[in-house]
Amino acid sequence: MPLPKFFISCMISPVMKSLPIFIAALSLFSEEVQVDLRNPVYKHGVLYTNQGGVIQNDDIRIQAKHIQYFHRMEEGKMVQKIEAEGDLLIQYKDHVFVGSELEFDFGKKSGIVYDGKTASTMWYVGGDKIQLNADGNYRVTNAFVTTCENKDSTWEFRAKKINVIKDQLLEAKKVRFKFFKALSLWLPSFKMNLKKFKGPVFRYYVNWNKGPKVGFRYQLYSWQNFALYGRLEYRWAKGWGGAIETEYLPTDHLTSFVTRNYVGTDRLFNAENVHRRYRVQGAFHSQSRSGKTHTTLTWDKYSDVRMPGDFKSEDFEVNTALRTIFHIHHIEKDIVTYFKVRPRVNTFESIKQDLPTGFVLTRPIEIKNTGVISSNFVKASYLNFKYSDKLVTTLQDFHSPRIEIFENLYRPIHMGPITVTPHFGGRAILYGTSQDHETKCLGLLDYGVRANMHGRQQFSRYKHVIEPYMQYSALTRPTVSPDSHYIFSIQDGYQKIQQVEIGVRNLLFSNRRPLKEASFTADLYANAFFSDPVIPQMIPRLYLKMNWKLPSVFFSWNNCYNFRHQLMDFSNAWLKWTVNENVAMCLEGRYRSKYDWRKADHDNFILDVSRSENELLESPLSDRRITLLSNVFIRLNPFWELKFESHHGFHRLYKNHIKEKPYNEFKIHLYTWISSAWKLDLYYGYTLNNHFDWGINVQLIKKSF
């Protein structure tokens, strides 16, 4: 049977002395291939060269010194294949392979690389034969996997067969781990995700933190979206400890599930016997594809109150905030719902338990055509406040059903550049029981008005916006005094208050960065309190808050001046500066006077009007101090990095009469890359609790540039 017809275009360059040949098969049974060979010889349907060339199509590119390209009929079938060797380089479906010899069938879209090697992220994979499959996966026979670039690797694991699926999932059989050519571990099978997990696959550490400690963390198993880690460590004079850790991180980023489970032996400072200590923590986060529903579940159970600090490790935390909580948040067009359960799992904690809490918020609606907008919510809970069982004095726990209803009416009124928005609302809270075992129904009115003006001026480089504003907020005296019902949190603390906030806000927008946030903001304001015996001075404080936001610099400076005592109540400065690609820093200074109460919400003044200043001064809410923080990163050269952190505290006065000692803490990290995937961390530091601390961390992690 004659060969199929080909269209052959030949161009001969007298300088390059090469012959590019472009072959386009007209037969339906052949693959379109581009052939570019130097001084080829054609005989019996075989195109051959020993002077180098390139053969490629949409899926593969082959470069080698010796190439035989077959395009002929064999046993009644069209054969289109290649055999290549010498300086061999193959690019196949986003993979790059090297080897001694290649056999590839263009019709079947598969082939074999002999003595082949390839790379996937930080991993180098090779073996006697690499079978290339049509779907992009490949199989390696008598394989090895390592992270070492050198031919003689310091460590590797070998397997009889390895399958790599989608360049990510590696499955190995009969695995032998070797370190410096010595057999160290054997496993019947091993699975690993080569790309997905950002954390270190292996980490070895030695440090002197409360005594010498050695340990390692290793990825035991990974497949698709799941990874399993093991941790083992030993502390001198304390004993062994270990952990099992899991991570489930799907590629759609809608769900994440992380667990950390640690158990170890330790001797507490006030105990003679060795105790078994543990910590079990985890976090589950999920979001529906519509984005309307968010679910969170975290838990953190530990053996004693000192456990999280005694066995602290950055790669062990999963941001539970030491809380066990479950909540679901769902949003629809006209309604928002929230459900929360927070039990106490550690008996030495004092917490408010939500068993459970439900919340419903409706979309604000306009009342007919009046322009008045109504918004409301309903919140129902069963709350149980439990005190720690480790307190010196036993306190009585308390619990109660709690139902809260809030309705608010407001109407914006536009008068040229001025907008006035009065509001009027009511709040009712029902407590199922109280200190005197009676039901309490608390009610109060919430009313006020806000007025603000907006002006702007355009300049050559900036646009200036000025916003004077005034807000009057008032609460009537609640029908039940705070001492007559249970106080579970700040949401139960209501007191009569009349407050006026007057200020002016200035903003500068750069014309070079249109539609971006303001480059500079300054907010100067003061609060005035009327008819309040606890705050005798009408305007007790003046506030100034400023922010500069530039492409490489951020600076924030917040200040408060106390008129009554004629001193700064607080002053906090924060600088974040990326000097260049090699230097970045974060510097922070904080000052707090003894009159600046440690409140969860600094702009909530219910506490200020409910308790006298002398009473607050003698409480833990009064904590004067100056704190300096620094965090500096310097890339010394492409291979070495330096990180310096420090924490300093002085001028400390607790409860207005306890003078506390100043403290200084610091830590210096020196990082370098031993190879393309092994990162070395040398650190030395001093902390208030652990005193001098040093350590060495070696971790296997993907290098980012």
C-alpha angles and dihedrals in degrees: 000000000000120000118259117268117265134195106225121187116187126192119180120201114200090204100047095031090211133131117218108197120190112199120192112184115221092193119096089223098061134075122238106247133176113219123194113174132165112238096338127193120216121205133153094348094312124114111202138181136165095190099074138265150164130253120185149156134173094294107033142033119194124191121181144138098238114042133172115187115193121200110159146101116277121180091344095308131103110247120199113173145129138223116196139169141162122061086008121188123171130187110192125170096330093318126109120211135182127190148136099267140008134203114185132173112206092195094055093032091225138104150154129257111201119214085002134176135187139167134230115187104305095346128096114204126188146146148153092290134013113198111208113209128204093243093059096258121119139201125214124205121208086003138185132198123197143144096224117110094203122092091238101052122202091221138011143144122237130204137180091233135008127189119198115195121197090345089284115067116068122192119185134183127208096007124197119190115209131191117188088348092301120122107243106163140011126201129179091223140357133195127192140168106229098198115017111076117070096196122092115282089209131016128180120187140181121184144155104231112143087341133337116313134182126186148140139214120209137182102239097180140000132173130165104320099348132084132180122202132189127203129194127177141164128209120199110244091005107064141221129340135179143175141202113210132183136191128192111185115163118203093241089066090221094115135033129177122183129171133184120189120180133177128175146149122254142159114230118222092251099039131081097200128070113253131203108237127189146175126199116187138158145160131212121187126177136173127191118239090248090055091231099109127054122183127190131181122175131168134182119180119171136171099241141000093260096051099093090052098041094052098034119158128162094222092050098060119094097184098256091144084224089288134131107208142145124199140163123201120193129181128197130169095268104020144042120202130190131185125187138180120185116172128177112251098169114063093204091065127092108214145145109251120213105207081187137327125196126190131189123186122182126210113263110258134192115245101237108295099324096105089235112132123209124204128173145162139195124212125186126184146162104216128192120183112203124191123213117269089221097068118121090227118044112235125198116251117225136200139178144162110254129197121182128188124185129184124182130184123193139162127195113221116196118207107172109286091354125083119193119191118184118189136191127185146156134220127200125185123186119201114196092211140001143187091294091044093250132124113256126203113195120195134175142157124243116200141152147120136248125204126183136170128207125208133165140188127192120221131179095264105015143032113224119210122187123191118184111190143177129193128187115195126179140174123195120229108280117246089236120047118234091248092057100060135043118277108212097163143337088289089072096050109094127157137163111279138165113193134172121193116196123181151133126233123203124195131184120200119194115232088214090063106047118187090017129120120273116286091212132023129178124182118188115181146142136205124227123197122201130208094355118142094194093058104042095177114076095215107028100168144024121209132203121182121180134179132185117194117186130158093265104014133061121180127178127183121179122181140176127190120204109217095187095058096023097232141103109277092196140344122187124180124185127184126185113180131174100197094183139316090296104042131050132157144182119202125181135180124188130187124183125178124213089256095058101092120217096242127165089225111036093193095054110095100180089106091051093055095040102052130042121248093244091053092051092046090059092049131083087257088080109075116149117195148135117229129189122193130183136180117178129178122193126177101210094189136331090287105037131059131182127204123185125188127179138176122191130178131182143141087061125173121169124197089353094282110048112088110203127203121254117251138203126198131175142163130195121200124193114192130190138159115244089190137343092293108019113089122194121206119190115183140175128182151146125234132182094242103032099031112202113016131178134168151161124229124188116184137175107227140145112268115234124201 
